[in-house]
Amino acid sequence: MLEKILRRGEKLIPKKIYEMGQPFYHFFLAILGMLIYNFPAKKMTIIAVTGTKGKTSTVNFIHSVLNQNGHKAGLISTANIKIGEQEKINQSNMSMLGRFFLQKILKEMYLANCKYVILEVTSQGIKQWRHLGLFIDVAVLTNLSPEHLASHNNSFEKYIQTKMRIFKNDIFNKLKLILLNSDDEHVVRGNPKNKKTVEVVDFSLQQVSNISENLNGVTFDLAGQNYQINILGKFNIYNALPAIILGQKFGLTDWQIKNGLAKLNLIPGRMEEIKSGQNFRVIIDYAHEKLSINTLLDTARNLKNNLENKILIVLGGDGGGRDGQRLIDLGQAVGQKADIIAITNSDPYFDDQNFLANSIQNSALAENNFRQENNLEILENNKNIFVILDREEGIKKIFSLAKEGDIVLLTTRGSLETMNIMGKKVKSNDKEIVQRILSVKD
């Protein structure tokens, strides 16, 4: 309630004065939130996961390993919030909650006897001091690539510098352990290793062998042990490795860690497969930028039963001041690797919806030379590439074209509950849309 009152007050402040005082305002709110809820993070072990991609999955893997083995844990991610086994969808559309709500949830977790809390920390959250009062014990850096640069003066360097702020030890942090993805050149460049009092552990796919993808997930070997994760996509090994390391650090046996990983069968909107009797596969994933879309399409290609099966994809371009290059990159990825494409709204905010969709479409069509050289069917408007702004209608169209054994990918929204269109929040959840369409079809 207090945060709502303060937000209303923001609108009364002249824009220039508000922008000048914004850092102090956010700092004040963070301090106030801590005081109101009596520093709950100080009383638990806080595991902060930051990076560009994989945060939600990493948080869920760590939670499963700890919580399944007698270490009651809380979880706060873009997709979901958990207190022990109790789970609810994160309906805020925020990866990192606002100061008061965040401290309130932390207090609830403490009162529920959670020993650990695993949560996502974002660059925007750090910039607005939402990490203040977390008193982080363990920090995990998954990877770094250009994203949300508009919030960082269009500078990737400033984006990296912002991320690095949670790796500092000060009166608001109690950092003891850092986990780094040493395969990522930008993580190495960010280099939060210069903390002499903090233990640093690298994780890498070079430590892993015998990787095998199957219909239900992935198996791999690490240090003589075989692990099964029941989430699709071998890229999820990166997201599972921090859970294995932390399980070992917190005294769990190899069997307990394996069991904890295997028990995680669903992360909302992250490689989430919907089975409702249809003869094609439907996978919902939050992939919304170049690298994650490419990785998702490669995974789908590996999952195909035979060469005749097609990959059909639904995607959209977000507005809200995001980098226009992202739209071109999305179009290029699907233009090279998808067979049938539907471009819909995702989160246009106040941007021109047709411009967002057409930017992706034009970029995809520009890949026809590549398709011709690689013996792929040429993209043609209203034949195998469609602009259908209504998300549900776009999914219906793709379902109508899907044949037995095909793979349908619903991307760029994941588990999001609402869509921002011209200042209004419109209810739109891919899983509910899929279930509604398939129930009618049946």
C-alpha positions as CSV (number, residue, x, y, z in Angstrom):
1,M,0.0,0.0,0.0
2,L,2.8,2.4,0.9
3,E,4.6,1.8,-2.3
4,K,1.4,2.5,-4.3
5,I,1.0,5.8,-2.4
6,L,4.6,6.7,-3.2
7,R,4.2,5.8,-6.8
8,R,1.2,8.1,-7.1
9,G,3.4,10.9,-5.6
10,E,6.0,10.3,-8.3
11,K,3.6,11.6,-10.9
12,L,3.3,14.9,-9.1
13,I,7.0,15.6,-9.2
14,P,8.3,17.5,-12.3
15,K,10.0,15.1,-14.7
16,K,13.5,16.8,-14.6
17,I,13.6,17.0,-10.8
18,Y,12.4,13.4,-10.5
19,E,15.1,12.1,-12.9
20,M,17.8,14.0,-11.0
21,G,16.7,12.7,-7.6
22,Q,15.8,9.2,-8.8
23,P,18.8,7.3,-7.4
24,F,18.3,8.9,-4.0
25,Y,14.6,8.2,-4.1
26,H,15.2,4.5,-4.9
27,F,17.9,4.2,-2.2
28,F,15.5,5.7,0.3
29,L,12.8,3.2,-0.6
30,A,15.2,0.3,-0.2
31,I,16.2,1.5,3.3
32,L,12.6,2.0,4.3
33,G,11.6,-1.4,3.1
34,M,14.3,-3.0,5.2
35,L,13.3,-1.1,8.3
36,I,9.6,-1.8,7.9
37,Y,10.1,-5.6,7.6
38,N,13.0,-5.8,10.1
39,F,15.9,-7.0,7.9
40,P,14.5,-10.6,7.1
41,A,17.3,-11.4,4.7
42,K,19.9,-11.1,7.4
43,K,18.4,-14.2,9.1
44,M,18.6,-16.5,6.1
45,T,21.2,-17.6,3.5
46,I,20.6,-15.5,0.4
47,I,21.6,-16.9,-3.0
48,A,21.4,-14.3,-5.7
49,V,21.4,-15.3,-9.4
50,T,22.2,-12.7,-12.0
51,G,23.1,-12.7,-15.7
52,T,21.3,-12.2,-18.9
53,K,19.8,-15.6,-19.5
54,G,19.0,-18.7,-17.5
55,K,18.3,-17.0,-14.2
56,T,14.8,-18.4,-13.7
57,S,15.9,-22.0,-14.5
58,T,19.0,-21.7,-12.3
59,V,17.0,-20.5,-9.4
60,N,14.6,-23.4,-9.8
61,F,17.3,-26.0,-10.0
62,I,19.0,-24.7,-6.9
63,H,15.7,-24.6,-5.0
64,S,14.9,-28.1,-5.9
65,V,18.2,-29.5,-4.8
66,L,18.1,-27.8,-1.4
67,N,14.3,-28.1,-0.7
68,Q,14.1,-31.7,-1.6
69,N,16.7,-32.6,0.9
70,G,15.5,-31.1,4.1
71,H,16.8,-27.5,3.6
72,K,13.6,-25.5,3.4
73,A,14.0,-22.8,0.8
74,G,12.2,-19.9,-0.7
75,L,12.4,-18.9,-4.4
76,I,11.6,-15.7,-6.2
77,S,11.9,-15.7,-10.0
78,T,10.4,-14.1,-13.1
79,A,8.1,-17.1,-13.5
80,N,7.3,-18.3,-10.0
81,I,7.5,-17.7,-6.2
82,K,7.9,-20.7,-3.8
83,I,7.9,-21.0,-0.1
84,G,9.0,-24.5,0.5
85,E,6.7,-26.7,-1.7
86,Q,4.0,-24.0,-1.9
87,E,4.2,-22.3,-5.4
88,K,2.4,-19.5,-7.2
89,I,3.0,-17.8,-10.5
90,N,4.8,-14.4,-10.3
91,Q,2.0,-12.1,-11.6
92,S,4.0,-8.9,-11.2
93,N,5.7,-9.2,-14.7
94,M,8.9,-8.3,-12.7
95,S,11.9,-10.5,-12.4
96,M,13.0,-8.7,-9.3
97,L,10.1,-7.5,-7.1
98,G,9.7,-3.9,-5.9
99,R,11.4,-3.0,-2.6
100,F,8.4,-3.4,-0.2
101,F,6.9,-6.5,-1.9
102,L,10.4,-8.1,-2.0
103,Q,11.0,-7.5,1.7
104,K,7.4,-8.6,2.6
105,I,8.0,-11.9,0.7
106,L,11.3,-12.4,2.4
107,K,9.7,-11.8,5.8
108,E,7.0,-14.4,4.9
109,M,9.8,-16.9,4.0
110,Y,11.6,-16.3,7.3
111,L,8.4,-16.8,9.3
112,A,7.8,-20.0,7.3
113,N,11.2,-21.3,8.6
114,C,13.0,-21.1,5.3
115,K,16.8,-21.4,5.8
116,Y,17.7,-20.4,2.2
117,V,16.3,-18.0,-0.3
118,I,17.2,-18.2,-4.0
119,L,16.2,-15.2,-6.1
120,E,16.9,-13.5,-9.4
121,V,18.7,-10.1,-9.4
122,T,18.4,-8.0,-12.5
123,S,20.4,-5.0,-13.8
124,Q,17.3,-2.8,-13.6
125,G,16.7,-4.0,-10.0
126,I,20.3,-3.2,-9.1
127,K,20.1,0.2,-10.7
128,Q,17.1,1.0,-8.6
129,W,18.8,-0.3,-5.4
130,R,16.3,-3.2,-5.0
131,H,19.3,-5.5,-4.1
132,L,19.9,-3.3,-1.0
133,G,18.8,-5.3,2.0
134,L,19.4,-8.7,0.5
135,F,22.6,-9.2,2.4
136,I,23.8,-11.7,-0.2
137,D,25.8,-14.8,0.9
138,V,26.2,-16.5,-2.5
139,A,26.2,-14.8,-5.9
140,V,25.9,-16.7,-9.2
141,L,26.7,-15.2,-12.6
142,T,25.1,-17.2,-15.4
143,N,26.2,-15.3,-18.6
144,L,26.3,-11.8,-20.1
145,S,25.1,-10.6,-23.4
146,P,23.6,-7.2,-24.6
147,E,20.1,-6.8,-23.3
148,H,18.1,-3.9,-21.7
149,L,20.8,-1.5,-22.9
150,A,18.3,1.3,-23.2
151,S,18.3,1.4,-19.3
152,H,22.1,1.7,-19.3
153,N,22.7,4.5,-21.8
154,N,22.8,2.0,-24.6
155,S,26.2,0.8,-23.2
156,F,26.9,-2.9,-22.8
157,E,29.9,-1.9,-20.6
158,K,27.6,0.0,-18.2
159,Y,25.2,-3.0,-18.2
160,I,28.1,-5.3,-17.1
161,Q,29.3,-2.8,-14.5
162,T,25.8,-2.6,-13.0
163,K,25.6,-6.4,-12.7
164,M,29.0,-6.4,-11.0
165,R,27.7,-4.3,-8.1
166,I,26.3,-7.3,-6.3
167,F,29.7,-8.9,-6.1
168,K,31.0,-6.2,-3.8
169,N,31.4,-6.8,-0.1
170,D,30.1,-3.9,2.0
171,I,27.8,-3.3,5.0
172,F,24.8,-4.5,2.9
173,N,26.5,-7.8,1.8
174,K,27.8,-10.9,3.5
175,L,29.2,-12.5,0.4
176,K,31.1,-15.7,1.0
177,L,30.9,-17.6,-2.4
178,I,30.8,-16.6,-6.0
179,L,29.9,-19.0,-8.9
180,L,30.9,-18.0,-12.4
181,N,30.3,-19.4,-15.9
182,S,33.8,-19.4,-17.1
183,D,32.7,-20.4,-20.7
184,D,31.3,-16.9,-21.1
185,E,33.8,-14.4,-22.4
186,H,31.9,-11.4,-21.0
187,V,31.7,-13.0,-17.5
188,V,35.5,-13.4,-17.6
189,R,35.7,-9.8,-18.7
190,G,33.4,-8.6,-15.9
191,N,35.8,-10.3,-13.5
192,P,34.3,-10.2,-10.1
193,K,37.2,-12.5,-8.9
194,N,39.2,-9.8,-7.2
195,K,37.6,-10.4,-3.8
196,K,40.4,-12.0,-1.8
197,T,38.1,-12.9,1.1
198,V,35.5,-14.6,-1.1
199,E,35.7,-18.1,-2.5
200,V,35.3,-18.2,-6.3
201,V,34.2,-21.4,-8.1
202,D,34.0,-21.7,-11.9
203,F,31.5,-23.9,-13.7
204,S,31.9,-24.9,-17.4
205,L,30.6,-27.4,-19.9
206,Q,34.3,-28.4,-20.3
207,Q,33.8,-30.2,-16.9
208,V,30.9,-32.2,-18.4
209,S,30.9,-35.3,-20.6
210,N,28.5,-37.8,-22.2
211,I,25.8,-35.3,-22.8
212,S,22.6,-37.0,-24.2
213,E,19.3,-35.3,-25.0
214,N,16.2,-37.4,-24.8
215,L,12.4,-36.9,-25.1
216,N,12.1,-35.9,-21.4
217,G,15.3,-34.0,-20.7
218,V,19.1,-34.4,-20.6
219,T,21.6,-36.7,-19.0
220,F,25.3,-35.9,-18.5
221,D,28.4,-37.0,-16.5
222,L,30.2,-34.7,-14.0
223,A,33.2,-35.8,-11.9
224,G,32.3,-39.5,-12.2
225,Q,28.6,-39.0,-11.5
226,N,25.7,-39.3,-13.9
227,Y,22.9,-36.7,-13.7
228,Q,19.4,-36.5,-15.2
229,I,17.5,-33.3,-15.6
230,N,13.9,-33.6,-16.6
231,I,13.8,-30.2,-18.4
232,L,14.3,-30.1,-22.2
233,G,17.4,-28.6,-23.7
234,K,21.0,-29.4,-23.2
235,F,21.7,-25.7,-22.5
236,N,20.0,-26.4,-19.1
237,I,23.1,-28.1,-18.0
238,Y,24.6,-24.6,-17.5
239,N,21.6,-23.9,-15.3
240,A,21.9,-27.1,-13.3
241,L,25.7,-26.9,-12.6
242,P,25.4,-24.1,-9.9
243,A,22.8,-26.4,-8.1
244,I,25.3,-29.3,-8.1
245,I,28.1,-27.1,-6.8
246,L,25.9,-25.5,-4.0
247,G,24.6,-28.9,-3.0
248,Q,28.1,-30.1,-2.5
249,K,29.1,-26.9,-0.6
250,F,26.1,-27.3,1.7
251,G,27.0,-30.9,2.6
252,L,24.6,-32.9,0.4
253,T,25.5,-36.3,-0.9
254,D,25.8,-37.1,-4.6
255,W,22.5,-39.1,-4.4
256,Q,20.7,-36.2,-2.7
257,I,21.9,-33.8,-5.4
258,K,20.8,-36.2,-8.2
259,N,17.4,-36.7,-6.6
260,G,16.9,-33.0,-6.2
261,L,17.7,-32.3,-9.8
262,A,15.5,-35.2,-11.1
263,K,12.5,-34.0,-9.0
264,L,12.2,-30.8,-10.9
265,N,9.9,-31.6,-13.8
266,L,8.4,-28.2,-14.5
267,I,9.6,-24.6,-14.6
268,P,6.6,-22.4,-15.7
269,G,7.2,-21.0,-19.2
270,R,10.7,-22.5,-19.4
271,M,10.8,-25.4,-21.9
272,E,7.3,-26.2,-20.6
273,E,5.7,-28.9,-22.8
274,I,1.9,-29.0,-23.1
275,K,0.4,-32.4,-23.7
276,S,-3.3,-32.4,-24.4
277,G,-3.7,-35.3,-26.8
278,Q,-2.5,-33.5,-29.9
279,N,-0.2,-35.3,-32.3
280,F,2.4,-32.6,-32.4
281,R,4.6,-31.3,-29.6
282,V,4.0,-27.9,-28.0
283,I,6.7,-26.2,-26.0
284,I,6.4,-22.8,-24.3
285,D,9.6,-20.9,-23.6
286,Y,10.5,-17.4,-22.6
287,A,13.3,-17.1,-25.2
288,H,13.0,-13.5,-26.4
289,E,16.4,-12.5,-27.8
290,K,18.9,-13.6,-30.4
291,L,20.9,-16.2,-28.5
292,S,18.1,-17.8,-26.6
293,I,15.9,-18.1,-29.8
294,N,18.7,-19.6,-31.7
295,T,19.4,-22.1,-28.9
296,L,15.7,-23.0,-28.6
297,L,15.5,-23.6,-32.4
298,D,18.6,-25.8,-32.3
299,T,17.1,-27.8,-29.4
300,A,13.9,-28.3,-31.4
301,R,15.8,-29.5,-34.4
302,N,17.5,-32.1,-32.2
303,L,14.2,-33.2,-30.8
304,K,12.6,-33.9,-34.2
305,N,11.8,-37.5,-34.9
306,N,12.6,-37.3,-38.6
307,L,13.6,-34.8,-41.3
308,E,10.1,-34.4,-42.6
309,N,8.9,-32.9,-39.3
310,K,8.7,-29.1,-39.2
311,I,9.4,-26.5,-36.6
312,L,6.6,-23.9,-36.2
313,I,7.2,-20.9,-34.1
314,V,5.1,-18.1,-32.6
315,L,7.0,-15.0,-31.4
316,G,6.6,-11.3,-30.9
317,G,8.8,-8.2,-30.5
318,D,8.6,-6.2,-27.3
319,G,8.3,-2.4,-27.2
320,G,8.8,-0.1,-24.3
321,G,12.0,1.5,-25.6
322,R,13.9,-1.8,-26.2
323,D,16.7,-1.9,-28.7
324,G,15.3,-2.2,-32.3
325,Q,18.2,-4.4,-33.2
326,R,16.6,-7.2,-31.2
327,L,13.7,-7.3,-33.7
328,I,16.1,-7.7,-36.6
329,D,18.0,-10.4,-34.7
330,L,14.8,-12.3,-33.9
331,G,13.7,-12.2,-37.6
332,Q,17.1,-13.4,-38.7
333,A,17.0,-16.4,-36.3
334,V,13.6,-17.6,-37.3
335,G,14.2,-16.8,-40.9
336,Q,17.2,-19.2,-40.9
337,K,15.9,-22.0,-38.7
338,A,12.1,-22.1,-38.5
339,D,9.8,-23.7,-41.1
340,I,6.6,-21.8,-40.4
341,I,6.4,-18.5,-38.5
342,A,3.6,-16.5,-36.9
343,I,4.5,-13.0,-35.6
344,T,2.2,-11.7,-32.9
345,N,2.1,-9.1,-30.2
346,S,4.2,-9.8,-27.2
347,D,4.5,-6.7,-25.0
348,P,4.2,-3.7,-27.4
349,Y,3.6,-1.1,-24.6
350,F,3.0,2.2,-26.5
351,D,5.0,1.2,-29.6
352,D,3.5,0.8,-33.0
353,Q,2.4,-2.9,-33.0
354,N,2.6,-3.2,-36.8
355,F,6.1,-1.7,-36.9
356,L,7.3,-4.2,-34.3
357,A,5.8,-7.2,-36.1
358,N,6.8,-6.0,-39.6
359,S,10.4,-5.4,-38.5
360,I,10.7,-9.1,-37.5
361,Q,8.9,-10.2,-40.7
362,N,11.1,-8.1,-43.0
363,S,14.2,-9.4,-41.3
364,A,13.0,-13.0,-41.6
365,L,12.2,-12.6,-45.3
366,A,15.7,-11.1,-45.9
367,E,17.0,-14.6,-45.0
368,N,15.5,-16.2,-48.1
369,N,19.0,-16.4,-49.8
370,F,20.3,-18.3,-46.9
371,R,17.2,-20.6,-47.0
372,Q,17.7,-21.2,-50.7
373,E,21.4,-22.1,-50.3
374,N,20.5,-24.5,-47.5
375,N,17.6,-26.2,-49.3
376,L,14.9,-24.7,-47.0
377,E,11.5,-23.7,-48.2
378,I,11.4,-20.1,-49.2
379,L,9.4,-17.8,-46.9
380,E,6.3,-16.3,-48.4
381,N,3.8,-14.0,-46.7
382,N,0.5,-15.8,-45.7
383,K,2.0,-19.1,-46.8
384,N,4.6,-19.9,-44.2
385,I,5.1,-16.6,-42.5
386,F,2.2,-14.6,-41.0
387,V,1.7,-11.4,-39.1
388,I,-1.3,-11.9,-36.8
389,L,-1.1,-9.4,-34.0
390,D,-3.7,-11.2,-31.8
391,R,-1.6,-13.7,-29.9
392,E,-4.4,-16.3,-29.6
393,E,-5.3,-16.1,-33.3
394,G,-1.6,-16.5,-34.2
395,I,-1.3,-19.6,-32.1
396,K,-4.6,-21.0,-33.6
397,K,-3.1,-20.5,-37.1
398,I,0.1,-22.3,-36.2
399,F,-1.8,-25.2,-34.7
400,S,-4.0,-25.5,-37.8
401,L,-0.8,-26.0,-39.9
402,A,1.0,-28.4,-37.5
403,K,1.1,-32.0,-38.6
404,E,1.9,-35.2,-36.7
405,G,5.4,-35.1,-35.2
406,D,6.0,-31.4,-35.8
407,I,7.3,-29.2,-33.0
408,V,5.5,-26.0,-32.1
409,L,7.4,-23.3,-30.2
410,L,5.6,-20.5,-28.4
411,T,8.2,-18.0,-27.5
412,T,8.9,-14.5,-26.1
413,R,6.3,-14.7,-23.3
414,G,6.9,-17.8,-21.2
415,S,4.7,-17.7,-18.1
416,L,3.7,-14.0,-18.4
417,E,0.1,-13.4,-17.3
418,T,-0.5,-10.0,-18.9
419,M,0.4,-8.1,-22.1
420,N,1.1,-4.3,-22.0
421,I,-0.8,-2.7,-24.9
422,M,-1.2,1.1,-25.0
423,G,-0.9,1.5,-21.2
424,K,-3.4,-1.3,-20.5
425,K,-2.6,-4.7,-19.1
426,V,-4.5,-7.3,-21.2
427,K,-4.7,-10.8,-19.8
428,S,-2.7,-13.1,-22.0
429,N,-1.1,-16.4,-20.9
430,D,0.3,-18.8,-23.5
431,K,-0.5,-21.9,-21.4
432,E,-4.1,-21.0,-20.9
433,I,-4.5,-20.1,-24.6
434,V,-3.0,-23.5,-25.6
435,Q,-5.3,-25.4,-23.3
436,R,-8.3,-23.4,-24.5
437,I,-7.6,-24.0,-28.2
438,L,-6.8,-27.7,-27.8
439,S,-9.9,-28.3,-25.6
440,V,-12.1,-26.9,-28.4
441,K,-10.2,-28.9,-31.0
442,D,-10.8,-32.1,-29.1
